[in-house]
């Protein structure tokens, strides 16, 4: 299991919320930040999770693939943010 998904499950985040988070990430990364904040993750746990992602950004692609979402939408969203 992807470490991001595993950590979220350990924090008692439901599968539905995990899917919602990654769906938001693929469609609108800024919206994903609002979803993350709404999950009620303790700041120190959120910081650990963000450090994991920052040190290994490929984990996002792995998580998106594991959840069966379209990673090309993440790339598309990133290009929109860059404009």
Buried (B, 14 or more C-beta within 10 A) or exposed (E): EBBBBEBBEEBEBEEEBBBBBBBBBBBBBEBBEEBBEEBEBEEEEBEEBEEBBEEEEEBBEBBBEBBEBEBEBBEEBEEEEEE
